Amino acid sequence: MVGFMIAAPGSGSGKTMITCGLLELLKGKGYNPFAYKCGPDYIDGLFHRRILEVEGSNLDSYFEEPDHLREKYRRCAEKHLPVVEGVMGYFDGLGGDTLKASSWEIAHILDIPVILAVDARGASLSLAAVVKGFIEFEQCRGRQIRAVIFNRMSPMLYPRIREAVERETGIRAAGFVPELDFLKVGSRHLGLVLPEEVPGLKDQMRRLGECLEKTVDWKFLAELGRQEGRPCEKTAENGAIGMEEKDGLVPSFRLSIAMDEAFCFYYQDNLKLLEALGAELVSFSPIRDRSLPEETDGILFGGGYPELYAKELSANKAMGTAVREAAKKGLPILGECGGYLYLLDELEDPEGHFWPMAGIFRGKGYRKGKNGRFGYIQIHTEKEGLYLRPEEAIRGHEFHYWDCAVPEDELVMMAQKPAGNRSWPCIRTEKNTLAGFPHLYYPSCPSFAARFAKTCISYRQKRNEAES
């Protein structure tokens, strides 16, 4: 099985819902699909997980080397039919005029067929011109587009547009999705709302799958995913940067992961790397739990929407105190974006009220009103820093509408845009706590994760010695 990608001319074309509908349909037909999301996005993957009831993964050609992408994908394709959701527009990369980190580049690296999802609302024959333009633009770069699906199209219009598209472009029109009144998935400042916030989501996805069974040639897509292209060639045995198999026993430590409505943005590759370094992962809720999990040796506070739950997080004073006291004792903590906001003194909610938080770092998280920092970054430090060395760099991305005013001398690292010369200071540290707005991809700098793991193990050893 080779799988296929759902891409689109731009954001808002319906990639996520079409992907979800196909996952629901293919799961019901026994194809054992597995979901990937291109790029650094977290939220779309949560919808995939809700349907398949298994963790999906990201494919990112800025974070990952081609061999890493191929091996990860190859291992998945041995047991599953991979369904990949693209990011932004098909050719949109990390800069305005580059294919780097685009959906096209990932499809080209993996040599998988692409189904172009085109929003048909407000157009008819012009849709053939759109598809033809994408085919011709791709032609000299390595053609991956094999079919097109039209979103929000009238059933009466589809037969005529299908004929025109196939005549003008030579690729197959593989179906359409009509306007669906029952599909009620909203959005907010970071993208779609979380799956848990959508009433009746499971029923919506069931009905969406039933609709696509009638309007999309799903058998053609499944066969396309099995036969087109070539299987990814086997490369390195470990299949991931920095995830080498260990000889003998790996020293273990207990790593607590903040996981609830407020914190849910984590890269599976990050967690797998930490597990390879000895982490036993255990989740907890900063909203509901009154204390940290027993024998916690380190904490990850990932991104999410803490601003929407600032009142609830603040009301759980026992958890805030536990985190603050643990940090004072040197417990290793990583906080990313929303996780960083929780570690501040106060956090503003969408209504403008400020609520006390854990208070590891001075400052207030406030609503900035616009997203001034968006996209991929590379982070480095000029000084010997916590978990990162001057000769190293770790990759990540920023995407946030909340901010915190901080004196520059409290920011110990620099974020550099990969395209252009823009840079800015980022990341704060306090004892063994490192936090800031960047979402980090640990396998891009395995030594960063290894030092964090080593610090967790050292903390565990010291605690055991004190208790004995």
VENBEL-V336556 format. One record per helix or strand. SS is the DSSP state (@ for helix, = for strand). FROM is the first residue (numbers start at 1). TO is the last residue. If there is no record, write none. Layout:
# VENBEL-V336556
((SS FROM TO) (SS FROM TO))
This chain:
# VENBEL-V336556
((= 4 8) (@ 15 28) (= 33 38) (@ 43 52) (= 57 59) (@ 66 77) (= 81 85) (@ 103 110) (= 113 119) (@ 126 139) (= 145 151) (@ 155 169) (= 172 177) (= 187 188) (= 191 192) (@ 195 197) (@ 201 215) (= 216 216) (@ 218 227) (= 253 258) (= 263 265) (@ 268 276) (= 279 284) (= 298 301) (= 303 304) (@ 306 315) (@ 317 328) (= 332 336) (@ 338 342) (= 344 348) (= 354 356) (= 361 367) (= 374 380) (= 394 399) (= 402 403) (@ 408 410) (= 413 416) (= 423 426) (= 428 430) (= 433 436) (= 439 441) (@ 442 467))
